[in-house]
Amino acid sequence: MLPKVALVGAGPGDPGLLTLRGRELLERAEVVIYDHLASPELLNYAPPEAERIDVGRRSSEHPAFQETVNRMLVEKARAGKRVVRLKGGISTTG
């Protein structure tokens, strides 16, 4: 099986706007790599044993660099894990 990573858009913040496919992918995830723009409620769809990795950017913290996030996605997928990259779509600056 080839390594795969599912990219799931978390939408503009309302958990009710997540697609059915996005929910299905989260429910089957073994690893969820998310940022702080994704509603924390969405993580409840992932199995309790799923690894959750916060790579969010906050003004008071150093961000996880995109290269590091990409490397993490590849490593987890190559290890045979079902990986979801949950990406928020709202801005907290405006």
Backbone torsions as a table, in degrees:
resi	resn	phi	psi	omega
1	MET	NA	133.2	177.5
2	LEU	-75.3	143.9	176.2
3	PRO	-62.2	140.7	179.5
4	LYS	-137.7	145.2	173.9
5	VAL	-127.9	130.0	176.7
6	ALA	-95.9	129.3	175.7
7	LEU	-98.4	118.9	-177.4
8	VAL	-118.3	121.6	176.1
9	GLY	-80.0	125.1	-177.8
10	ALA	-82.4	-3.1	178.1
11	GLY	76.5	-166.4	-174.0
12	PRO	-83.1	14.1	175.6
13	GLY	119.6	-26.6	-179.7
14	ASP	-83.2	114.9	-178.3
15	PRO	-58.6	-24.6	179.1
16	GLY	-69.4	-10.0	-179.1
17	LEU	-96.6	0.8	176.4
18	LEU	-65.0	139.3	178.6
19	THR	-71.1	158.5	176.7
20	LEU	-61.2	-39.2	179.2
21	ARG	-65.0	-40.2	177.6
22	GLY	-61.2	-42.3	178.3
23	ARG	-63.7	-43.4	179.5
24	GLU	-59.9	-43.7	179.7
25	LEU	-64.7	-40.3	177.0
26	LEU	-64.8	-39.6	-179.3
27	GLU	-64.0	-25.2	-178.7
28	ARG	-101.3	-0.9	-174.3
29	ALA	-69.0	143.8	170.8
30	GLU	-103.5	-21.7	176.6
31	VAL	-139.9	131.4	174.6
32	VAL	-121.9	119.5	177.6
33	ILE	-108.0	115.7	-170.0
34	TYR	-132.9	165.3	174.8
35	ASP	-117.5	171.2	-174.2
36	HIS	-73.8	-9.4	177.5
37	LEU	-78.2	-16.8	176.2
38	ALA	-81.5	134.5	179.6
39	SER	-57.8	131.1	178.3
40	PRO	-58.8	-25.4	178.9
41	GLU	-60.8	-29.9	-178.3
42	LEU	-65.5	-28.3	179.2
43	LEU	-65.9	-19.9	177.7
44	ASN	-65.8	-20.4	178.3
45	TYR	-74.4	-23.8	179.6
46	ALA	-74.8	148.1	176.9
47	PRO	-58.3	148.4	-179.5
48	PRO	-56.4	-31.5	-178.2
49	GLU	-84.3	-4.7	179.8
50	ALA	-66.0	139.0	175.6
51	GLU	-74.0	130.8	179.4
52	ARG	-114.6	125.7	-177.0
53	ILE	-124.8	115.2	-180.0
54	ASP	-86.8	116.8	177.0
55	VAL	-117.2	27.1	-175.9
56	GLY	-68.3	156.7	177.2
57	ARG	-108.3	127.6	175.7
58	ARG	-128.7	148.4	-175.0
59	SER	-60.6	-29.2	-177.2
60	SER	-91.1	-1.6	-177.5
61	GLU	-125.4	157.1	176.1
62	HIS	-75.8	133.6	-179.4
63	PRO	-74.4	154.0	170.2
64	ALA	-75.7	123.5	-178.5
65	PHE	-67.4	145.4	-175.7
66	GLN	-57.9	-37.1	178.5
67	GLU	-61.5	-38.4	178.6
68	THR	-66.7	-42.8	178.2
69	VAL	-62.2	-45.9	179.8
70	ASN	-60.1	-43.1	179.4
71	ARG	-62.1	-41.6	179.4
72	MET	-62.8	-43.6	178.4
73	LEU	-58.7	-46.8	-178.7
74	VAL	-65.5	-44.8	-179.5
75	GLU	-59.6	-46.3	-177.8
76	LYS	-66.2	-41.2	179.7
77	ALA	-66.7	-42.9	179.1
78	ARG	-65.7	-22.8	177.0
79	ALA	-80.8	3.4	176.7
80	GLY	87.4	12.1	-179.1
81	LYS	-86.5	149.0	171.3
82	ARG	-84.4	111.9	-171.2
83	VAL	-110.1	134.1	173.1
84	VAL	-119.6	128.1	171.2
85	ARG	-99.2	106.9	-178.6
86	LEU	-95.7	113.7	-172.1
87	LYS	-116.3	123.3	176.9
88	GLY	-74.0	158.4	-175.5
89	GLY	-124.3	13.2	179.5
90	ILE	-112.0	160.5	178.1
91	SER	-109.8	139.9	178.0
92	THR	-96.0	4.1	-176.6
93	THR	-97.1	-10.2	-173.6
94	GLY	-138.7	NA	NA
